[in-house]
Amino acid sequence: VDFPVDGEMQADTALVEEMLTDSYDFAELDEPANVLVFPNLEAGNIGYKLLQRLGGAEAIGPMLVGMDKPVHVLQRGDEVKDIVNLAGVAVVDAQEE
């Protein structure tokens, strides 16, 4: 892997640069995280919806992992940009097969 990866930390620490540099100065990250990994589906859904709706983050997904084949899920109310983004991920997955 040629990008920084760090271990467990609270979401606000991972996303707020001042918290990351002040209280977690031993982190591998040079700037706030742009990918978050959650412990289960429910936590991930809550987290990404909050980031998307309240934080203005662009959410791509959800994507299911651990299946024999890639799974990409369109949700009710998705906009054209959501479909295009997820289709792009699907193309990359197909090229890797």
C-alpha distances in whole Angstrom, upper triangle without the diagonal:
4,6,8,8,12,14,18,20,23,22,24,22,19,21,24,23,26,25,21,23,26,25,22,21,19,16,13,14,16,17,18,15,15,14,16,16,20,21,24,25,28,26,23,26,28,25,24,28,28,26,27,30,31,28,28,24,24,23,21,22,23,21,21,19,20,22,23,23,21,23,24,27,29,31,34,35,32,32,32,29,27,28,27,23,23,25,22,19,21,22,18,18,21,20,17,20
4,7,9,13,16,19,21,23,23,24,22,19,20,23,21,24,24,21,21,25,25,21,20,19,16,12,12,13,15,17,15,15,15,17,18,22,24,26,27,30,27,25,28,29,26,25,28,29,26,27,30,31,27,27,24,23,23,22,23,24,23,24,22,23,25,26,25,23,26,26,28,30,32,36,36,32,33,32,29,28,29,27,24,24,25,22,20,23,22,19,20,23,21,19,22
4,6,10,13,17,18,20,19,21,19,15,17,19,18,21,21,17,18,22,22,18,18,16,13,10,9,10,12,13,11,11,11,14,15,19,22,24,25,27,25,22,25,26,23,22,25,25,22,24,27,27,24,24,21,20,20,20,21,22,21,23,21,23,25,27,26,23,25,25,27,29,30,33,33,30,30,30,27,26,27,26,22,23,24,21,19,22,23,19,20,23,22,20,23
4,7,10,13,14,17,16,18,16,12,14,16,15,18,17,14,15,18,18,15,14,12,9,6,6,8,10,11,9,11,11,13,14,18,20,23,24,26,23,21,24,25,21,21,25,24,21,23,27,26,23,24,20,21,21,21,22,23,22,23,21,23,26,28,27,25,26,26,28,30,31,34,34,31,32,32,28,27,29,28,24,24,27,24,22,25,25,22,23,26,25,23,26
4,7,10,12,15,14,16,14,11,14,16,16,18,17,14,15,18,17,14,14,12,9,6,7,10,11,11,9,11,10,10,11,14,16,19,21,23,20,18,22,22,19,19,23,23,20,22,26,25,22,23,20,21,20,20,21,21,20,21,19,20,24,26,25,23,24,24,26,28,29,32,33,30,31,31,28,26,28,28,24,24,26,24,21,24,25,22,22,25,25,23,25
4,7,8,12,12,14,12,9,13,15,14,17,15,11,13,16,14,11,12,10,7,6,7,11,12,11,9,12,11,10,11,13,15,18,21,22,19,18,21,21,18,19,23,22,20,22,25,25,22,24,21,22,21,21,22,22,21,22,20,21,25,27,27,25,26,26,27,29,30,33,34,31,32,33,30,28,30,30,26,26,29,27,24,27,28,25,25,28,28,26,28
4,6,10,12,14,12,10,14,16,16,18,15,13,15,17,15,11,13,11,8,9,10,14,14,13,11,14,12,10,10,12,12,16,19,20,17,16,20,20,17,19,22,22,20,23,26,25,23,25,22,23,22,22,22,22,21,21,19,20,24,27,27,25,26,26,27,30,30,33,34,32,33,34,31,29,31,31,27,27,30,28,25,28,29,26,26,29,30,27,29
4,7,9,12,10,9,13,15,16,18,14,12,15,17,14,11,14,13,10,12,12,16,16,14,12,14,13,10,9,10,10,14,17,18,14,14,18,18,15,17,20,19,18,21,24,23,21,24,21,23,21,22,22,21,21,21,20,21,24,27,28,26,26,26,27,29,29,32,32,31,33,34,31,29,31,31,28,27,30,29,26,28,31,28,27,31,31,29,31
4,6,8,7,7,10,12,13,14,11,10,13,14,11,9,12,12,10,12,12,15,14,12,11,14,13,10,10,11,12,15,18,18,14,15,18,17,14,16,19,18,16,20,22,21,19,22,19,22,21,22,22,22,22,23,22,23,27,30,30,28,28,27,28,29,29,31,32,30,32,34,31,28,31,32,28,28,31,30,27,30,32,29,29,33,33,31,33
4,6,5,6,9,10,13,14,10,10,14,14,11,10,14,15,12,15,14,16,15,12,11,14,13,10,11,10,12,15,17,16,12,13,16,14,12,14,17,15,14,18,19,18,16,19,18,20,19,21,22,21,22,23,23,24,28,31,31,29,28,27,27,28,27,30,30,29,30,32,30,27,30,31,27,27,31,30,27,30,33,30,30,34,34,33,35
4,5,5,6,9,11,13,10,10,14,15,13,12,15,16,14,15,13,16,14,10,9,11,11,8,10,10,12,14,16,15,11,11,14,12,9,11,13,11,10,14,16,14,13,16,14,17,16,18,19,18,20,21,21,24,27,30,30,27,26,25,24,25,24,27,26,25,27,29,26,24,27,28,24,24,28,27,25,27,30,28,28,31,32,31,33
4,5,5,6,9,10,8,8,12,13,11,11,14,16,14,16,14,15,13,9,10,12,13,11,13,13,16,18,19,18,14,14,16,14,11,13,15,12,11,15,16,14,12,15,14,17,17,20,21,21,23,24,25,27,30,33,33,30,29,28,27,28,26,28,28,27,28,30,27,25,29,29,26,26,30,29,27,30,32,30,31,34,35,34,36
4,6,6,7,8,5,5,9,10,8,8,11,12,10,13,11,13,11,8,9,12,13,11,14,14,17,19,21,20,17,16,19,17,14,16,18,16,14,18,19,17,15,18,16,19,19,22,23,23,24,26,26,28,31,34,34,31,30,29,29,30,29,31,31,30,31,32,29,28,31,31,27,28,31,30,28,31,33,31,31,35,35,34,36
4,6,8,10,8,6,10,12,11,9,11,12,9,11,9,11,9,6,5,9,9,8,11,12,15,18,19,19,16,15,17,16,13,14,17,15,13,16,18,16,14,16,14,17,17,19,20,20,21,23,23,25,28,31,30,27,27,26,26,27,27,29,29,27,28,30,26,25,28,28,24,25,28,27,24,27,29,27,27,31,31,30,32
4,6,9,8,8,11,13,13,12,14,15,13,14,11,12,8,5,6,8,10,9,13,14,17,19,20,20,16,15,17,16,12,13,15,13,10,13,15,13,11,13,11,14,15,18,19,20,21,23,24,26,29,32,31,28,27,26,26,26,25,28,27,25,26,27,24,23,26,26,23,24,27,26,24,27,29,27,28,31,32,30,33
4,6,5,6,9,10,11,11,13,15,13,15,12,12,9,6,9,11,13,13,16,17,20,23,23,23,19,18,20,18,15,16,18,15,13,16,17,15,12,14,14,17,18,21,23,23,25,27,27,30,33,36,35,32,31,29,29,29,29,31,29,28,28,30,27,26,29,29,26,27,30,29,27,31,32,30,31,35,35,34,37
4,5,5,6,8,10,10,10,13,11,13,10,9,6,5,9,12,14,15,18,20,23,25,26,26,22,21,23,22,18,19,21,18,16,19,20,18,15,17,16,19,20,23,25,26,27,29,29,32,35,37,36,33,33,31,31,32,31,33,32,30,30,32,28,28,31,30,27,28,32,30,28,32,33,31,32,35,35,34,37
4,5,5,6,8,9,10,13,13,15,12,11,10,9,13,15,18,18,21,22,25,27,28,28,24,24,26,24,20,21,23,20,18,21,22,19,17,19,19,22,23,26,28,29,30,32,32,35,38,41,40,37,36,35,35,35,34,36,35,33,34,35,32,31,34,34,31,32,35,33,32,35,37,35,36,39,39,38,41
4,6,5,6,7,9,12,11,14,12,12,11,9,12,15,17,16,19,19,22,25,26,25,22,21,24,22,18,20,22,19,17,21,22,19,17,20,19,22,23,26,27,28,29,30,30,33,36,39,38,35,35,33,33,34,33,35,34,33,34,35,32,31,34,34,31,32,35,33,32,35,37,34,35,39,39,37,40
4,6,6,5,6,9,8,10,8,9,8,7,10,13,15,14,17,18,21,24,25,25,21,21,23,22,18,20,22,20,18,21,23,20,18,20,19,21,22,24,26,26,27,29,28,30,34,36,36,33,33,32,32,33,33,35,34,33,33,35,31,30,33,33,29,30,33,31,29,33,34,32,32,36,36,34,37
4,6,6,5,8,8,10,9,8,8,9,12,16,18,18,20,22,24,27,29,29,25,24,27,26,22,23,26,23,21,24,26,23,20,23,21,24,25,27,29,30,31,32,31,34,37,39,39,36,36,35,35,36,36,38,38,36,36,37,34,33,36,35,32,33,36,34,32,35,37,34,35,38,38,36,39
4,6,6,10,10,13,13,12,12,12,15,19,20,20,22,23,25,28,30,30,26,26,28,27,23,25,27,24,22,26,27,24,22,24,24,27,28,30,32,32,33,34,34,36,39,42,42,39,39,38,38,39,38,40,39,38,38,40,36,35,39,38,35,36,39,37,35,38,40,37,38,42,41,40,43
4,6,9,9,13,13,13,14,13,15,19,20,19,20,21,23,26,28,28,24,24,27,25,22,24,26,23,22,26,27,24,22,25,24,27,27,30,31,31,32,33,32,34,37,40,40,38,37,37,37,38,37,39,39,38,38,40,37,35,38,38,35,35,39,37,35,38,40,37,37,41,41,39,42
4,5,6,9,10,11,12,11,13,17,17,16,18,19,21,24,26,26,23,23,26,24,21,23,25,23,21,25,27,24,22,25,23,26,26,28,29,29,29,30,29,31,34,37,37,35,35,34,35,36,36,38,38,36,37,39,35,34,37,36,33,33,36,35,32,35,37,34,34,38,38,36,39
4,5,9,9,9,11,12,14,18,19,19,20,22,24,27,29,30,26,26,29,27,24,25,28,26,24,27,29,27,24,26,25,27,28,29,31,31,31,32,31,33,36,39,39,36,37,36,37,38,38,41,40,38,39,40,37,35,38,38,34,35,38,35,33,37,38,35,35,39,39,36,39
4,7,9,10,12,14,15,18,19,18,19,21,23,26,29,29,26,25,29,28,24,26,29,27,25,28,31,29,26,28,26,28,28,30,31,31,31,31,30,31,35,37,37,35,36,35,37,38,38,41,41,39,40,41,37,36,38,38,34,35,37,35,33,36,37,34,34,38,37,35,38
4,5,8,10,10,11,14,15,15,16,18,20,23,26,26,23,22,25,25,21,22,26,24,22,25,27,26,23,25,23,25,25,26,27,27,27,28,26,28,31,34,34,31,32,32,33,34,35,38,37,35,36,37,34,32,35,34,30,31,34,31,29,32,33,30,30,34,34,31,34
4,7,9,11,10,13,14,14,16,19,20,24,26,27,24,22,26,26,22,23,26,25,22,25,28,27,24,25,22,24,24,25,26,26,26,27,25,27,30,32,32,30,31,30,32,33,34,37,37,35,35,36,32,31,33,32,28,29,32,29,27,30,31,28,28,32,31,28,31
4,5,7,7,10,11,13,15,18,20,23,25,26,22,21,24,24,20,20,23,22,19,22,25,24,20,22,19,21,21,22,24,24,24,26,24,26,30,32,31,29,29,29,30,31,32,35,34,32,32,33,29,28,31,30,26,27,29,27,25,28,29,26,27,30,30,28,31
4,7,9,11,14,15,18,21,24,26,28,29,25,24,26,26,22,22,25,24,21,23,26,24,21,22,19,21,22,23,26,27,27,28,27,30,33,35,34,31,32,31,32,33,33,36,35,33,33,33,30,29,31,30,27,28,30,28,26,30,30,27,28,32,31,30,33
4,6,9,12,13,17,19,22,25,26,27,23,21,24,23,19,19,22,20,17,19,22,20,17,18,16,18,19,21,23,24,25,27,26,29,32,34,33,30,30,29,30,30,31,33,32,30,30,30,27,26,29,28,24,26,28,26,24,28,29,26,28,31,31,29,33
4,7,9,10,14,16,19,22,23,23,20,18,20,19,16,16,18,17,14,16,19,17,14,15,13,15,16,18,21,21,22,24,24,27,30,32,31,28,28,26,27,28,28,30,29,27,27,28,25,24,27,26,22,24,27,25,23,27,28,26,27,30,30,29,32
4,6,7,10,13,16,19,19,20,17,15,17,17,14,13,16,15,12,15,18,17,14,15,12,14,14,15,17,18,19,21,20,23,26,28,27,24,24,23,24,25,25,28,27,25,25,26,23,21,24,24,20,21,24,22,20,23,25,22,23,27,27,25,28
4,7,10,13,17,18,18,20,17,14,16,16,13,12,15,14,11,13,16,16,13,13,10,10,11,12,14,15,16,19,19,22,24,27,25,22,22,20,21,21,22,25,24,21,22,23,19,18,21,20,16,17,20,18,17,20,22,19,20,24,24,23,26
4,7,10,14,15,15,17,14,11,14,15,11,10,14,14,11,13,16,17,14,15,11,11,10,11,12,13,13,15,15,18,21,23,22,19,19,17,18,20,20,23,23,21,22,23,19,17,20,20,16,16,19,18,15,18,20,18,18,22,22,21,24
4,6,10,12,13,14,11,9,11,12,9,9,12,13,11,13,16,16,14,15,12,13,11,12,13,13,13,14,14,17,20,23,22,19,19,18,18,20,20,23,23,21,23,24,21,19,21,22,18,18,21,20,17,20,22,20,20,24,25,23,25
4,7,9,10,12,10,7,11,12,10,10,14,14,13,15,18,19,17,18,15,16,13,14,13,12,12,12,12,14,17,20,20,18,17,17,18,20,20,23,24,22,24,26,23,20,22,23,19,18,22,21,18,20,22,20,19,23,24,22,24
4,6,7,9,6,5,9,10,8,10,13,13,13,15,18,18,17,19,16,17,14,15,14,12,13,13,13,15,18,21,21,19,18,18,18,20,19,22,24,22,25,26,24,21,23,25,21,20,23,23,20,22,25,23,22,25,27,25,26
4,7,9,7,7,11,12,11,13,15,16,17,19,21,21,21,23,20,21,18,18,17,15,15,13,13,14,17,21,21,20,19,19,19,22,21,24,26,25,28,29,27,24,26,27,24,22,26,26,22,24,27,25,23,27,28,26,27
4,6,6,6,9,10,11,12,14,16,17,18,20,21,21,23,20,20,17,17,15,13,13,11,12,13,15,19,20,18,17,17,17,19,19,21,23,23,26,28,26,23,24,26,23,21,24,25,21,22,26,25,22,26,28,26,26
4,6,5,6,9,10,11,12,14,15,16,18,20,20,21,19,19,15,15,12,10,10,9,11,13,14,18,18,16,14,14,13,16,15,18,20,19,22,24,23,20,21,23,21,18,22,23,20,20,24,23,21,24,26,25,25
4,5,5,6,9,10,11,12,14,15,16,18,19,20,19,19,16,16,14,12,13,13,15,16,18,22,22,20,18,17,15,17,15,18,19,19,23,25,24,21,22,25,22,20,24,25,22,23,27,26,24,27,30,28,29
4,5,5,6,9,10,11,12,14,15,16,17,19,17,18,15,16,15,13,14,14,15,17,20,23,23,21,19,19,17,19,17,20,21,21,23,26,24,21,23,25,22,21,25,25,22,24,27,26,25,28,30,29,30
4,5,5,6,8,10,11,12,14,15,15,16,14,15,12,12,11,9,11,11,13,15,18,21,21,18,16,15,14,16,15,18,19,18,21,23,21,18,20,22,19,17,21,21,19,20,24,23,21,25,27,25,26
4,5,5,6,9,10,10,12,14,15,15,14,14,11,12,10,8,11,12,14,17,18,22,21,19,16,15,13,14,12,14,16,15,18,21,19,16,18,20,18,16,20,21,19,20,24,23,22,25,27,26,27
4,6,5,6,9,10,11,12,13,15,13,15,12,14,13,12,15,16,18,20,22,26,25,22,20,18,16,17,15,16,17,17,20,23,21,18,21,23,20,19,23,24,22,23,27,26,25,28,31,30,31
4,6,5,6,9,10,10,11,13,11,13,11,13,13,12,14,16,17,20,22,26,25,22,20,18,17,18,16,18,18,18,20,23,21,18,21,22,19,19,23,23,21,23,26,25,24,28,29,28,30
4,5,5,6,8,10,10,11,8,9,7,9,9,9,12,14,16,19,21,24,23,20,18,16,14,15,13,16,16,14,16,19,17,14,17,19,16,15,19,19,17,20,23,22,22,25,27,26,28
4,5,5,6,8,9,10,9,10,8,11,11,10,14,16,19,22,23,27,25,22,19,17,15,14,12,14,13,13,15,18,16,14,17,19,17,16,20,21,19,21,24,24,24,27,29,29,30
4,5,5,5,7,9,9,11,10,13,14,14,17,19,21,25,26,30,28,25,23,20,18,18,16,17,16,16,18,21,19,17,20,22,19,19,23,24,22,24,27,27,27,30,32,31,33
4,6,6,5,6,6,8,8,12,13,13,16,19,21,24,26,29,28,24,22,20,18,18,17,18,17,16,17,20,17,15,19,20,17,18,22,21,20,23,25,25,25,28,30,29,31
4,6,6,5,5,6,6,10,11,12,15,18,21,24,26,29,27,23,21,18,16,15,14,15,14,13,13,16,14,12,16,17,15,15,19,19,18,21,23,23,24,27,28,28,30
4,6,6,7,9,9,13,14,15,18,21,24,27,28,32,30,26,24,21,19,17,15,15,13,13,14,17,15,14,18,19,17,18,22,22,22,24,27,27,27,30,32,32,34
4,6,8,11,12,16,17,18,21,24,26,29,31,34,32,29,27,24,22,21,18,19,17,17,18,20,19,17,21,22,20,21,25,25,24,27,29,29,30,33,34,34,36
4,5,9,11,14,17,17,20,23,25,28,30,33,32,28,26,23,22,21,20,21,19,18,18,20,18,17,21,21,19,20,24,23,23,26,28,27,28,31,32,32,34
4,7,9,13,15,17,20,23,25,28,30,33,31,27,25,22,21,19,18,19,17,15,15,17,15,14,18,18,16,18,21,21,21,24,26,25,26,29,30,31,33
4,6,10,12,14,17,20,22,25,27,29,27,24,22,19,18,17,17,18,17,15,15,16,13,13,16,16,14,15,19,18,17,21,23,22,23,26,27,27,29
4,7,10,12,14,18,20,24,25,27,25,21,19,16,16,15,15,16,15,12,12,13,10,9,13,13,10,12,15,14,14,17,19,19,20,23,24,24,27
4,6,8,11,14,16,20,21,24,22,18,16,13,12,12,12,14,13,11,12,13,10,8,11,12,9,10,14,13,12,15,18,17,18,21,22,22,24
4,6,8,12,14,18,18,21,18,14,13,10,10,10,11,14,14,10,11,12,10,7,9,10,6,6,10,10,9,11,14,14,14,17,19,19,21
3,5,9,11,15,15,18,16,12,10,7,7,7,9,12,13,10,12,13,12,8,9,11,8,6,10,11,9,11,14,14,13,16,18,18,20
4,7,10,13,14,17,15,11,9,7,6,8,8,12,14,11,14,15,14,10,12,14,11,9,12,13,11,12,15,16,14,17,20,19,20
4,6,10,10,13,11,8,6,5,6,9,11,15,17,14,17,17,16,12,13,14,12,9,12,12,9,10,13,13,11,14,17,16,17
4,7,7,11,10,7,5,7,8,12,13,17,19,17,20,21,20,16,16,18,15,12,14,15,12,12,15,15,12,15,18,16,16
4,6,9,9,7,7,9,12,15,17,21,23,21,23,24,22,19,19,20,17,14,16,17,13,13,16,15,12,14,17,15,15
4,7,8,8,9,12,14,18,20,23,26,24,27,27,26,22,22,23,21,18,19,20,16,15,18,17,13,16,18,15,15
4,5,7,7,11,13,17,19,22,25,23,26,26,25,22,21,22,21,17,18,19,16,14,17,16,13,14,17,15,14
4,7,9,13,15,19,22,25,28,26,28,28,27,24,23,23,22,19,19,20,17,14,17,16,12,13,16,13,11
4,6,10,13,16,19,23,25,23,25,24,24,21,19,20,19,15,15,16,13,11,13,13,9,10,13,11,9
4,7,10,13,16,20,22,19,21,21,20,17,16,17,15,12,12,13,10,8,11,10,7,8,12,10,10
4,7,10,13,16,19,16,19,19,18,15,14,15,14,10,11,13,10,8,12,12,9,11,14,14,13
4,7,10,13,15,13,15,15,15,11,10,12,11,7,8,11,8,7,11,12,10,12,15,15,15
4,6,10,12,10,13,14,14,10,10,12,11,8,10,13,11,10,14,15,14,15,18,19,19
4,7,9,7,10,11,11,8,7,11,11,8,10,13,12,12,15,17,16,17,20,21,21
4,6,6,9,12,12,9,9,13,13,11,13,16,15,15,19,20,19,21,24,25,25
4,6,9,12,14,11,11,15,15,14,16,19,19,18,22,23,23,24,27,28,28
4,6,10,11,10,11,14,15,14,16,19,19,19,22,24,24,25,28,29,30
4,7,8,6,7,10,11,10,13,15,15,16,19,20,21,22,25,26,27
4,5,5,7,9,10,11,12,14,16,17,19,21,21,23,25,26,28
4,5,5,6,9,10,10,12,14,15,16,19,20,21,23,25,26
4,5,5,6,9,10,11,12,14,15,17,18,20,21,23,25
4,5,5,6,8,10,11,12,14,16,17,18,20,22,23
4,6,5,6,9,10,10,12,14,15,16,18,20,21
4,6,5,6,9,10,10,13,14,15,17,19,20
4,5,5,7,9,10,11,13,14,16,17,19
4,5,5,6,9,10,11,12,14,16,17
4,5,5,6,9,10,10,12,14,16
4,5,5,6,9,10,11,13,15
4,5,5,6,9,10,11,13
4,5,5,6,9,10,11
4,5,5,6,9,10
4,5,5,6,9
4,5,5,7
4,5,5
4,5
4
